[in-house]
């Protein structure tokens, strides 16, 4: 799960960026994982100057589906305790 928020305010503008992401991984076969989750990214920016008042508001929110295939000897996403011990020993 990942949640990010950034806001900035100055004398001429203010705004924020909000991001959310939650994913579940399923190991289908060796080196192939499927992911299913929900993701969102939202912007809200305001420009305030003399004689100017503009707003930009945009975003998306919805389901996400993905596939992860790993090449080589080491797969990404799922590590066993044995893999972690071997990496530490090196």
C-alpha positions in Angstrom: 0.0 0.0 0.0 1.3 3.4 -0.9 -0.3 6.8 0.0 1.5 10.1 -1.0 0.4 13.7 -0.4 2.2 16.9 -1.4 0.9 20.5 -0.9 2.5 23.9 -1.6 1.2 27.4 -1.0 2.9 30.6 -2.1 1.6 34.2 -2.6 0.7 33.4 -6.3 -0.5 29.8 -6.3 -1.4 26.9 -4.1 -2.0 23.2 -4.9 -1.8 19.6 -3.9 -1.1 16.2 -5.3 -2.7 13.2 -3.8 -1.7 9.6 -4.8 -3.0 6.2 -3.6 -2.1 2.7 -4.6 -2.9 -0.7 -3.1 -1.9 -3.9 -4.9 -2.2 -7.6 -4.3 0.3 -9.9 -5.9 -0.4 -13.5 -6.9 2.4 -15.9 -8.0 0.9 -17.7 -11.0 4.0 -19.7 -11.9 7.7 -19.3 -11.2 8.8 -15.8 -12.4 5.3 -14.7 -13.3 3.2 -12.7 -10.9 -0.2 -11.1 -11.5 -1.3 -7.9 -9.7 -4.7 -6.6 -8.9 -5.4 -3.3 -7.1 -6.8 0.1 -6.9 -4.9 3.3 -7.8 -5.5 7.0 -7.9 -3.7 10.2 -8.7 -5.3 13.7 -8.2 -4.1 17.2 -8.8 -5.7 20.4 -7.6 -3.9 23.6 -8.5 -5.0 27.2 -8.0 -3.3 30.4 -9.5 -4.3 33.6 -7.9 -2.8 36.9 -9.3 -4.1 40.3 -9.8 -7.0 40.0 -12.4 -6.4 36.2 -12.7 -8.0 33.4 -10.8 -7.6 30.0 -12.5 -8.0 26.4 -11.2 -6.8 23.2 -12.6 -8.4 20.0 -11.1 -7.7 16.6 -12.6 -7.5 13.1 -11.5 -8.2 9.4 -12.0 -9.2 6.6 -9.6 -9.9 3.1 -10.5 -8.9 -0.6 -10.7 -5.5 -1.7 -11.9 -4.4 -5.0 -13.3 -0.9 -6.0 -14.2 1.6 -8.8 -14.9 5.2 -9.0 -13.8 7.6 -11.4 -15.5 11.1 -11.8 -14.2 14.1 -12.7 -16.3 17.3 -14.3 -14.9 17.8 -16.2 -11.7 16.3 -13.8 -9.3 12.5 -13.1 -9.4 11.0 -9.8 -8.2 8.0 -9.5 -5.8 8.3 -12.8 -3.9 11.4 -13.6 -1.8 11.7 -16.7 0.4 13.6 -16.7 3.6 16.2 -18.9 1.9 16.7 -16.2 -0.8 17.1 -13.4 1.8 19.6 -15.5 3.8 21.7 -16.1 0.7 21.6 -12.4 -0.3 22.8 -11.4 3.2 25.6 -14.0 3.2 27.1 -12.6 -0.1 
